[in-house]
């Protein structure tokens, strides 16, 4: 069997750490079997940069458009129209990254809830699925989503790091769950490794969250700490191991889930000589 066809549902490719070699990063991802990447937007300006990257690589990239809870305090109501315009673009695949993060509280919790509520409204108006963030804010996060049951059923909790009980709460709301290299961390990933087998096949997706969360299972380890989409197979391998499934089976399922969730179509372009045959259509 050839290289599994994968989709990285969360890569911060607009991050300045990729400015010097972004084209090479995308090429390396494709060579590793990552046919498509969702570029995460974390502010209005960052979301616009993500969308610009999609126009440069339309057969590989799609974007999200949103305001991360870390930046909620700087998200003015006057920016809502600009965010709405980004959400209306056909190359924007989801609303977000949005949600709540009480771990660091870079923005006050009340400002986070205000920004999250606004983005829930925009996602409803533009009929976009949700790309969500949650850390140390479980109760408030669930309470706000319960007010939007239709949206919750069309949402993925990106970079899930919780244990089985948190996973069950999220799944009960209808959320899908995104797994990153956190699962590869022998120090911090125990709870996640216990939760991952409980995620239904049709609600699981995988991601790198590059340039963050470099998988610690990589061997040999790269001489730097920057994560790239090319390392998504390491997340796949550990996820499959924890679930007692083959990497090939998890690859097929998570890619199908990502295509359905984000409204993507992968087209077989008939690659040869070991090149990736699949591209976004």
C-alpha positions as semicolon CSV with decimal commas, in nm:
position;residue;x (nm);y (nm);z (nm)
1;X;0,000;0,000;0,000
2;X;0,126;0,349;-0,083
3;X;0,155;0,653;0,140
4;X;-0,176;0,728;0,320
5;X;-0,357;1,039;0,199
6;X;-0,391;1,275;0,494
7;X;-0,547;1,614;0,571
8;X;-0,396;1,838;0,838
9;X;-0,700;2,017;0,980
10;X;-0,497;2,274;1,176
11;X;-0,167;2,428;1,066
12;X;-0,065;2,785;1,147
13;X;0,107;2,835;0,812
14;X;0,063;3,212;0,829
15;X;0,300;3,213;1,127
16;X;0,616;3,413;1,069
17;X;0,835;3,111;1,141
18;X;0,736;2,986;0,795
19;X;0,812;3,310;0,612
20;X;1,154;3,199;0,491
21;X;1,055;2,855;0,354
22;X;0,675;2,826;0,333
23;X;0,677;2,678;-0,020
24;X;0,927;2,412;0,087
25;X;0,719;2,334;0,397
26;X;0,414;2,270;0,178
27;X;0,618;2,060;-0,063
28;X;0,755;1,848;0,222
29;X;0,404;1,796;0,356
30;X;0,280;1,677;0,019
31;X;0,575;1,439;-0,012
32;X;0,479;1,295;0,329
33;X;0,123;1,227;0,211
34;X;-0,050;1,540;0,339
35;X;-0,267;1,629;0,041
36;X;-0,435;1,930;0,200
37;X;-0,395;2,162;0,497
38;X;-0,640;2,391;0,676
39;X;-0,459;2,716;0,761
40;X;-0,570;2,845;1,099
41;X;-0,675;3,208;1,143
42;X;-0,631;3,349;1,494
43;X;-0,700;3,723;1,441
44;X;-0,877;3,913;1,165
45;X;-0,542;4,011;1,011
46;X;-0,404;3,659;1,052
47;X;-0,717;3,514;0,892
48;X;-0,670;3,745;0,593
49;X;-0,311;3,619;0,561
50;X;-0,436;3,261;0,579
51;X;-0,682;3,330;0,298
52;X;-0,407;3,491;0,088
53;X;-0,203;3,172;0,123
54;X;-0,500;2,972;-0,004
55;X;-0,511;3,187;-0,317
56;X;-0,143;3,111;-0,375
57;X;-0,186;2,735;-0,318
58;X;-0,553;2,670;-0,405
59;X;-0,501;2,297;-0,461
60;X;-0,344;2,244;-0,119
61;X;-0,485;2,495;0,128
62;X;-0,809;2,619;0,277
63;X;-0,847;2,865;0,565
64;X;-1,034;2,930;0,884
65;X;-1,131;3,283;0,984
66;X;-1,166;3,378;1,346
67;X;-1,028;3,533;1,661
68;X;-0,850;3,313;1,914
69;X;-0,951;3,374;2,278
70;X;-0,599;3,504;2,350
71;X;-0,681;3,798;2,120
72;X;-1,042;3,850;2,226
73;X;-0,978;4,177;2,410
74;X;-0,844;4,334;2,092
75;X;-1,139;4,218;1,882
76;X;-1,357;4,525;1,839
77;X;-1,720;4,509;1,729
78;X;-1,614;4,725;1,435
79;X;-1,404;4,434;1,305
80;X;-1,705;4,206;1,279
81;X;-1,776;4,318;0,922
82;X;-1,420;4,239;0,815
83;X;-1,442;3,894;0,974
84;X;-1,781;3,838;0,810
85;X;-1,629;3,918;0,469
86;X;-1,357;3,658;0,528
87;X;-1,616;3,400;0,632
88;X;-1,810;3,466;0,312
89;X;-1,512;3,375;0,096
90;X;-1,546;3,027;-0,062
91;X;-1,189;2,939;0,034
92;X;-1,271;2,985;0,402
93;X;-1,366;2,639;0,524
94;X;-1,465;2,717;0,884
95;X;-1,520;2,987;1,144
96;X;-1,247;3,003;1,408
97;X;-1,015;2,947;1,578
98;X;-1,251;3,063;1,848
99;X;-1,351;2,957;2,196
100;X;-1,233;3,002;2,554
101;X;-0,893;2,973;2,721
102;X;-0,880;3,035;3,096
103;X;-0,537;2,869;3,131
104;X;-0,344;3,184;3,047
105;X;-0,621;3,448;3,038
106;X;-0,430;3,666;2,793
107;X;-0,773;3,823;2,749
108;X;-1,015;3,857;3,043
109;X;-1,277;3,579;3,056
110;X;-1,566;3,822;2,997
111;X;-1,396;3,951;2,682
112;X;-1,338;3,593;2,567
113;X;-1,706;3,511;2,611
114;X;-1,807;3,828;2,425
115;X;-1,581;3,745;2,129
116;X;-1,690;3,381;2,128
117;X;-2,059;3,474;2,128
118;X;-2,005;3,712;1,838
119;X;-1,829;3,445;1,636
120;X;-2,098;3,190;1,710
121;X;-2,346;3,436;1,563
122;X;-2,130;3,496;1,255
123;X;-2,083;3,122;1,200
124;X;-2,460;3,078;1,212
125;X;-2,520;3,361;0,967
126;X;-2,258;3,234;0,720
127;X;-2,338;2,866;0,771
128;X;-1,979;2,778;0,848
129;X;-1,863;2,488;1,061
130;X;-1,671;2,581;1,373
131;X;-1,303;2,532;1,451
132;X;-1,292;2,551;1,829
133;X;-1,037;2,606;2,106
134;X;-1,087;2,519;2,473
135;X;-0,847;2,513;2,765
136;X;-0,937;2,517;3,136
137;X;-1,281;2,654;3,046
138;X;-1,485;2,335;3,015
139;X;-1,808;2,440;3,189
140;X;-1,843;2,783;3,025
141;X;-1,746;2,644;2,685
142;X;-2,012;2,374;2,698
143;X;-2,275;2,614;2,831
144;X;-2,223;2,856;2,543
145;X;-2,235;2,581;2,283
146;X;-2,553;2,436;2,432
147;X;-2,719;2,761;2,332
148;X;-2,635;2,672;1,968
149;X;-2,709;2,299;1,929
150;X;-2,711;2,318;1,552
151;X;-2,365;2,468;1,550
152;X;-2,228;2,221;1,803
153;X;-2,312;1,937;1,567
154;X;-2,100;2,111;1,301
155;X;-1,797;2,186;1,514
156;X;-1,456;2,034;1,578
157;X;-1,272;2,088;1,906
158;X;-0,922;2,141;1,775
159;X;-0,613;2,027;1,969
160;X;-0,812;1,833;2,228
161;X;-0,593;1,754;2,530
162;X;-0,848;1,633;2,787
163;X;-0,931;1,295;2,925
164;X;-1,223;1,053;2,878
165;X;-1,478;1,248;3,085
166;X;-1,419;1,574;2,894
167;X;-1,427;1,384;2,566
168;X;-1,762;1,226;2,656
169;X;-1,909;1,569;2,739
170;X;-1,794;1,710;2,405
171;X;-1,910;1,410;2,207
172;X;-2,252;1,427;2,373
173;X;-2,291;1,778;2,231
174;X;-2,211;1,648;1,883
175;X;-1,857;1,781;1,854
176;X;-1,587;1,619;1,647
177;X;-1,239;1,606;1,800
178;X;-0,901;1,700;1,653
179;X;-0,590;1,520;1,780
180;X;-0,242;1,674;1,761
181;X;0,110;1,572;1,858
182;X;0,002;1,614;2,222
183;X;-0,080;1,243;2,195
184;X;0,289;1,176;2,124
185;X;0,401;1,341;2,448
186;X;0,493;1,077;2,706
187;X;0,491;1,343;2,979
188;X;0,158;1,517;2,922
189;X;-0,045;1,298;2,689
190;X;-0,172;1,026;2,925
191;X;-0,529;1,156;2,957
192;X;-0,558;1,212;2,583
193;X;-0,431;0,862;2,506
194;X;-0,706;0,727;2,732
195;X;-0,971;0,942;2,563
196;X;-0,881;0,877;2,199
197;X;-1,018;0,519;2,184
198;X;-1,359;0,654;2,289
199;X;-1,393;0,891;1,992
200;X;-1,626;0,742;1,729
201;X;-1,463;0,674;1,395
202;X;-1,673;0,937;1,221
203;X;-1,584;1,216;1,470
204;X;-1,204;1,190;1,466
205;X;-0,963;1,418;1,278
206;X;-0,587;1,474;1,303
207;X;-0,371;1,784;1,287
208;X;-0,025;1,918;1,363
209;X;-0,101;2,268;1,500
210;X;0,231;2,358;1,335
211;X;0,462;2,526;1,425
212;X;0,365;2,410;1,776
213;X;0,355;2,063;1,936
214;X;0,636;1,887;1,751
215;X;0,567;1,512;1,804
216;X;0,807;1,373;2,061
217;X;0,791;1,028;1,899
218;X;0,984;1,143;1,592
219;X;1,297;0,943;1,527
220;X;1,540;1,076;1,441
221;X;1,439;1,402;1,604
222;X;1,480;1,713;1,390
223;X;1,751;1,960;1,493
224;X;1,488;2,226;1,574
225;X;1,157;2,252;1,759
226;X;0,942;2,386;1,476
227;X;0,661;2,151;1,384
228;X;0,553;2,112;1,020
229;X;0,261;1,940;0,845
230;X;0,512;1,682;0,713
231;X;0,510;1,532;1,064
232;X;0,137;1,452;1,058
233;X;0,211;1,081;0,998
234;X;0,360;1,068;1,350
235;X;0,026;1,187;1,491
236;X;-0,151;0,931;1,274
237;X;0,071;0,647;1,395
238;X;0,026;0,720;1,766
239;X;-0,348;0,779;1,727
240;X;-0,385;0,447;1,548
241;X;-0,178;0,269;1,813
242;X;-0,396;0,406;2,093
243;X;-0,713;0,303;1,910
244;X;-0,589;-0,046;1,823
245;X;-0,644;0,028;1,454
246;X;-0,412;0,028;1,156
247;X;-0,265;0,361;1,045
248;X;-0,412;0,298;0,699
249;X;-0,763;0,260;0,840
250;X;-0,732;0,573;1,056
251;X;-0,593;0,766;0,759
252;X;-0,888;0,673;0,538
253;X;-1,141;0,759;0,809
254;X;-0,989;1,088;0,925
255;X;-0,942;1,210;0,568
256;X;-1,302;1,126;0,484
257;X;-1,416;1,304;0,801
258;X;-1,214;1,615;0,717
259;X;-1,350;1,626;0,363
260;X;-1,707;1,597;0,485
261;X;-1,664;1,843;0,773
262;X;-1,487;2,119;0,578
263;X;-1,669;2,058;0,248
264;X;-1,352;1,953;0,066
265;X;-1,315;1,746;-0,249
266;X;-0,989;1,565;-0,317
267;X;-0,935;1,492;-0,682
268;X;-0,704;1,218;-0,806
269;X;-0,476;1,392;-1,057
270;X;-0,294;1,075;-1,148
271;X;0,043;1,151;-0,989
272;X;0,340;0,944;-1,102
273;X;0,691;0,872;-0,986
274;X;0,584;0,874;-0,620
275;X;0,425;1,221;-0,634
276;X;0,104;1,293;-0,446
277;X;-0,188;1,231;-0,683
278;X;-0,456;1,403;-0,476
279;X;-0,531;1,774;-0,480
280;X;-0,815;1,996;-0,366
281;X;-1,072;2,062;-0,633
